[in-house]
């Protein structure tokens, strides 16, 4: 399994950055995991919109899904693909997101994608990928995913605060892609993790590789990396747009 980081900023992007978005590839099959602002342009550096095979959304916050509107326009009006692209998201996401298009386009919004609902505790397949969905500790309904192929296991936290579900999600994963929104000493927050907390979960879960992502804009990312390293002494990587990793 190949993981390519398209965007990795938390809440708002730094200059040159983008919201949350990742490309997963295996055996010629491509999955866009989260479609945060600014990620569709980078997506097309690796796969054409016509050849995209599936989209998976972790939760309905704009930094994780807003570029799906650009995908809608490109596929519906630019004719870049047939109207059967699977989009996996929480129950109600189709109608929630559809309220942000024009009234005239709401019907087209429903028809342009093959909407598939996913809740925590469920599993689904997209090509060679098997996704196990976990209900995370965030605002409203938010999912994390344990993603497996014959070549490895990737655990993706999405957005979450401290909770035992993080340990279950990450247990023994080859690569753990985990949000690290905050740093030590910031305001207490029970719906996001600090870099140190993320590192502690990575350590306790026995992951092979820990990738920090979703660092809040304005923070010194090297400080986040340093705090995470104090908790996790294995392989650790700071997510950056363009980063490519083999998960095996």
C-alpha positions as CSV (number, residue, x, y, z in Angstrom):
1,X,0.0,0.0,0.0
2,X,1.3,3.4,-0.9
3,X,0.3,6.5,1.2
4,X,0.8,10.0,-0.4
5,X,0.2,13.1,1.8
6,X,-1.8,15.7,-0.2
7,X,-2.4,18.0,2.8
8,X,-1.9,17.8,6.5
9,X,-2.7,21.1,8.2
10,X,-5.1,21.4,11.1
11,X,-8.1,23.7,10.9
12,X,-6.5,26.2,8.5
13,X,-3.5,25.9,6.2
14,X,-0.2,27.5,6.5
15,X,1.2,29.2,3.4
16,X,1.6,26.6,0.8
17,X,-0.3,24.1,2.9
18,X,-3.6,22.4,2.6
19,X,-6.3,20.7,4.7
20,X,-6.4,17.0,5.4
21,X,-6.1,14.8,2.4
22,X,-4.3,11.6,1.5
23,X,-4.1,9.3,-1.5
24,X,-3.9,5.5,-1.1
25,X,-2.8,3.3,-3.9
26,X,-2.5,-0.4,-4.4
27,X,-2.5,-2.5,-7.6
28,X,-3.6,0.5,-9.7
29,X,-6.6,1.4,-7.5
30,X,-6.7,4.9,-6.0
31,X,-8.6,6.1,-2.9
32,X,-8.8,9.8,-1.9
33,X,-9.0,9.7,1.9
34,X,-10.4,13.0,3.1
35,X,-10.8,15.9,0.7
36,X,-9.7,19.0,2.7
37,X,-9.3,22.4,1.1
38,X,-6.5,22.6,-1.4
39,X,-6.0,18.8,-1.8
40,X,-7.7,18.3,-5.2
41,X,-5.0,20.1,-7.0
42,X,-2.3,18.0,-5.5
43,X,-4.3,14.8,-6.0
44,X,-4.2,15.4,-9.8
45,X,-0.4,15.4,-9.6
46,X,-0.7,11.7,-9.0
47,X,-4.0,10.5,-10.5
48,X,-6.5,12.0,-12.9
49,X,-9.9,12.8,-11.7
50,X,-11.3,10.4,-14.3
51,X,-9.2,7.5,-12.9
52,X,-10.0,8.1,-9.3
53,X,-11.7,5.0,-7.9
54,X,-13.2,6.0,-4.5
55,X,-13.5,8.7,-1.9
56,X,-13.6,8.2,1.8
57,X,-14.5,11.1,4.2
58,X,-13.7,10.8,7.9
59,X,-16.1,13.5,9.2
60,X,-18.1,16.6,8.0
61,X,-15.7,19.4,8.9
62,X,-14.6,21.6,6.1
63,X,-10.9,21.0,6.4
64,X,-11.6,17.3,5.7
65,X,-14.2,17.4,2.9
66,X,-14.5,20.8,1.2
67,X,-12.7,19.9,-2.1
68,X,-15.4,17.3,-2.9
69,X,-17.3,20.3,-4.3
70,X,-14.6,20.8,-6.9
71,X,-14.7,17.1,-7.6
72,X,-18.4,17.4,-8.1
73,X,-18.0,20.2,-10.6
74,X,-15.2,18.5,-12.5
75,X,-17.1,15.2,-12.8
76,X,-20.5,16.6,-13.5
77,X,-19.8,19.6,-15.7
78,X,-16.3,18.8,-16.9
79,X,-17.3,15.2,-17.6
80,X,-14.2,13.8,-15.9
81,X,-15.6,10.5,-15.0
82,X,-18.9,8.6,-14.9
83,X,-21.5,9.3,-12.1
84,X,-20.8,6.2,-10.2
85,X,-17.7,7.1,-8.1
86,X,-18.2,5.6,-4.6
87,X,-18.1,8.1,-1.8
88,X,-18.0,6.5,1.7
89,X,-19.1,8.8,4.6
90,X,-21.3,9.0,7.6
91,X,-25.1,8.6,7.4
92,X,-26.6,12.0,6.4
93,X,-23.4,13.3,4.9
94,X,-24.9,13.4,1.4
95,X,-27.8,15.6,2.4
96,X,-25.8,17.8,4.8
97,X,-23.1,18.5,2.2
98,X,-25.7,18.9,-0.5
99,X,-27.3,21.9,1.2
100,X,-24.2,23.9,0.3
101,X,-24.7,23.6,-3.4
102,X,-27.3,25.7,-5.2
103,X,-30.9,24.6,-5.0
104,X,-30.8,23.9,-8.7
105,X,-27.9,21.6,-8.3
106,X,-29.1,19.5,-5.3
107,X,-30.5,16.8,-7.5
108,X,-27.3,16.6,-9.5
109,X,-25.3,16.4,-6.3
110,X,-27.2,13.3,-5.3
111,X,-26.8,11.7,-8.7
112,X,-23.1,12.5,-9.4
113,X,-21.7,10.1,-6.8
114,X,-22.5,6.6,-5.6
115,X,-23.2,7.6,-1.9
116,X,-22.4,4.8,0.6
117,X,-23.1,5.3,4.3
118,X,-20.6,4.1,6.9
119,X,-20.9,4.1,10.7
120,X,-18.5,3.2,13.5
121,X,-18.1,-0.6,13.9
122,X,-18.7,-1.3,10.2
123,X,-16.3,-2.6,7.6
124,X,-16.3,-2.0,3.8
125,X,-14.1,-2.7,0.9
126,X,-12.9,-0.4,-1.9
127,X,-10.9,-2.3,-4.5
128,X,-8.0,-4.1,-2.7
129,X,-8.6,-2.0,0.5
130,X,-10.5,-3.2,3.5
131,X,-11.7,-0.4,5.8
132,X,-12.7,-0.9,9.4
133,X,-14.5,2.2,10.8
134,X,-14.1,3.4,14.4
135,X,-16.2,6.1,16.1
136,X,-13.7,8.6,17.3
137,X,-13.9,11.1,20.2
138,X,-14.5,14.4,18.3
139,X,-17.3,16.9,17.7
140,X,-20.4,15.1,16.3
141,X,-19.9,11.9,14.4
142,X,-16.3,11.3,13.3
143,X,-14.6,8.2,12.0
144,X,-11.1,6.8,12.1
145,X,-10.1,4.0,9.9
146,X,-8.0,0.8,10.1
147,X,-7.1,0.1,6.5
148,X,-5.6,-3.2,5.4
149,X,-4.4,-4.8,2.2
150,X,-2.3,-7.9,1.6
151,X,0.7,-5.6,2.1
152,X,0.1,-3.8,5.4
153,X,-2.1,-2.1,7.9
154,X,-2.6,1.7,8.1
155,X,-4.4,3.2,11.0
156,X,-5.8,6.8,10.4
157,X,-7.2,8.6,13.4
158,X,-9.1,11.3,11.5
159,X,-9.8,13.9,14.2
160,X,-10.0,12.7,17.8
161,X,-9.4,13.6,21.4
162,X,-8.0,11.3,24.1
163,X,-10.0,8.1,24.3
164,X,-9.3,4.4,24.5
165,X,-10.7,4.0,20.9
166,X,-7.4,5.4,19.7
167,X,-5.5,2.5,21.2
168,X,-7.9,0.0,19.6
169,X,-7.6,1.7,16.2
170,X,-3.8,1.8,16.2
171,X,-3.0,-1.6,17.8
172,X,-0.1,-3.2,16.0
173,X,-0.5,-1.1,12.8
174,X,2.4,-0.9,10.5
175,X,1.9,2.8,10.0
176,X,-0.2,5.1,12.3
177,X,-1.3,8.4,10.8
178,X,-2.4,10.3,13.8
179,X,-3.6,13.9,14.4
180,X,-1.4,16.0,16.6
181,X,-3.3,19.2,16.5
182,X,-1.9,20.8,19.8
183,X,1.3,21.1,21.8
184,X,2.1,20.9,25.5
185,X,0.9,23.9,27.6
186,X,-1.9,24.9,25.2
187,X,-5.5,25.2,26.3
188,X,-7.0,21.9,27.6
189,X,-8.9,20.2,24.9
190,X,-10.7,16.9,24.9
191,X,-11.5,16.7,21.2
192,X,-8.0,16.9,19.8
193,X,-4.6,15.4,20.7
194,X,-1.3,17.0,21.6
195,X,1.7,15.7,19.8
196,X,2.9,14.1,23.0
197,X,-0.5,12.3,23.5
198,X,-0.4,11.0,20.0
199,X,3.1,9.7,20.6
200,X,1.9,8.0,23.8
201,X,-0.8,6.2,21.9
202,X,1.7,5.2,19.2
203,X,4.0,3.8,21.8
204,X,1.4,1.9,23.7
205,X,-0.2,0.5,20.5
206,X,3.2,-0.9,19.4
207,X,3.0,0.6,15.9
208,X,5.8,0.3,13.4
209,X,5.8,3.8,12.2
210,X,4.2,7.0,13.6
211,X,3.2,9.8,11.3
212,X,2.2,13.2,12.8
213,X,-0.4,15.1,10.9
214,X,-3.1,17.8,11.4
215,X,-0.8,20.2,13.3
216,X,-2.6,23.4,13.9
217,X,-1.6,26.4,11.8
218,X,0.8,28.8,13.5
219,X,2.5,26.2,15.6
220,X,6.2,25.3,15.2
221,X,6.0,21.9,13.7
222,X,9.5,21.0,14.8
223,X,8.3,21.5,18.4
224,X,5.4,19.1,17.8
225,X,7.9,16.6,16.4
226,X,10.2,17.0,19.4
227,X,7.4,16.5,21.9
228,X,6.2,13.4,20.1
229,X,9.7,12.0,20.1
230,X,9.8,12.3,23.9
231,X,6.9,9.8,24.0
232,X,7.7,7.5,21.1
233,X,11.2,6.2,20.3
234,X,10.4,4.3,17.1
235,X,10.3,5.5,13.6
236,X,8.5,8.9,13.5
237,X,7.7,11.1,10.5
238,X,6.3,14.6,10.2
239,X,3.6,14.7,7.5
240,X,4.3,17.1,4.6
241,X,2.5,17.5,1.3
242,X,4.2,15.2,-1.2
243,X,5.4,12.7,1.4
244,X,5.2,9.2,0.1
245,X,5.4,6.1,2.3
246,X,5.1,2.4,1.7
247,X,2.9,0.7,4.3
248,X,4.2,-2.9,4.7
